Amino acid sequence: MKTKLVKRRVAATPRRPAKLWQLRLYVTDSTSKSLTAFSNLKKFCESHLKGRYRITVIDLVKHPHLAKGDQILAIPTVVRKLPKPVRTIIGNLSNIEHVLVGLDLRPAG
C-alpha cells in the first residue's frame, strides 16, 4: 500500500494594513512660522508615524478658497483628516506633548 502525501494550503493570515494618517498643513507662503511648522510636523511624523503618513501642504496665499472647507481661522494649522475623527492643531508644532495630545496619539492628562 502506497502512502500518498497530501499538501494542505494554509490560509495566510491577512495582515492588517497600517492606518494611513492624512494630514493637511495650512500655511501662508514661506514664512518662518510656516517653515518651522512643516519641519516640526515632518520630524514628528518620522518619529511617531514612520511610513504611515501623508502630509499635504496648502498655501493659503495661492489657494485661499481651501481654508473654508476645514474652517481654518489661524495659520499655521494642521488638520488630521484620517484616521477619523478630524483633529486640528494651531501653531508651529514645537510642543511635542501638545502635538501628541492634539493628534490623539496620547490621552490628555
C-alpha positions in Angstrom: 0.0 0.0 0.0 1.4 3.4 -1.0 1.2 6.4 1.2 0.0 9.5 -0.6 1.3 12.8 0.6 -1.3 15.5 0.6 -0.3 19.1 0.9 -2.6 21.4 2.5 -2.8 25.1 1.7 -2.6 27.1 4.8 -4.5 30.3 4.5 -2.2 33.2 5.1 -3.3 35.3 7.9 -4.2 38.6 6.4 -2.0 41.5 7.7 -3.9 44.5 8.8 -2.7 47.4 6.8 -1.3 50.2 9.0 -3.6 53.2 9.3 -2.5 55.9 6.9 -2.6 59.2 8.5 -3.6 62.0 6.2 -2.5 65.4 7.4 -3.1 68.8 5.9 -0.8 71.7 6.9 -2.2 75.1 6.1 0.4 77.8 5.7 0.9 81.2 4.1 3.8 81.4 1.7 7.2 80.5 3.0 7.1 82.4 6.3 9.4 81.4 9.1 6.4 80.1 11.1 5.2 78.0 8.1 8.6 76.5 7.5 9.0 75.7 11.2 5.6 74.1 11.4 6.4 71.9 8.3 9.8 70.9 9.7 8.3 70.1 13.1 5.5 68.1 11.6 7.8 66.1 9.4 10.1 65.3 12.3 7.1 64.3 14.4 5.7 62.0 11.7 9.0 60.4 11.1 9.4 59.5 14.7 5.8 58.5 15.6 4.2 57.5 12.3 7.1 56.3 10.1 5.8 55.1 6.7 2.1 55.6 7.7 1.5 59.3 6.9 0.9 61.7 4.1 1.3 65.5 4.5 -0.4 67.8 2.1 0.8 71.4 2.4 -1.8 74.0 1.4 -0.5 77.5 0.8 -3.4 79.9 1.5 -1.8 82.7 -0.4 -2.2 80.6 -3.6 -5.4 78.8 -2.6 -7.4 80.9 -0.1 -10.7 79.2 -1.0 -9.4 75.9 0.6 -9.5 77.5 4.1 -13.2 77.3 4.2 -13.5 73.5 3.9 -11.5 72.9 7.1 -12.6 76.1 8.8 -9.1 77.5 9.1 -9.0 80.6 11.3 -5.3 80.8 12.1 -2.1 79.7 10.5 -0.1 77.5 10.5 -2.8 74.8 11.2 -2.6 71.1 10.9 -5.8 69.1 10.2 -5.8 65.4 10.7 -8.3 64.1 8.1 -7.6 60.4 8.6 -8.0 58.5 10.8 -11.3 59.9 11.9 -12.3 61.9 13.8 -10.9 65.1 12.3 -8.5 66.9 14.7 -7.0 70.3 14.4 -3.8 71.9 15.9 -2.9 75.5 15.5 0.7 76.7 15.8 4.2 75.8 14.8 4.0 72.3 16.4 7.1 72.9 18.6 5.5 71.3 21.7 5.6 67.6 21.1 3.3 66.8 24.0 0.7 69.2 22.6 1.0 67.6 19.2 0.7 64.0 20.6 -2.5 65.0 22.5 -3.8 67.2 19.7 -3.5 64.4 17.1 -4.9 61.9 19.6 -1.8 59.8 19.9 -1.6 60.3 23.6 -4.5 61.0 26.0 -4.6 64.3 27.8 -3.6 64.0 31.4 
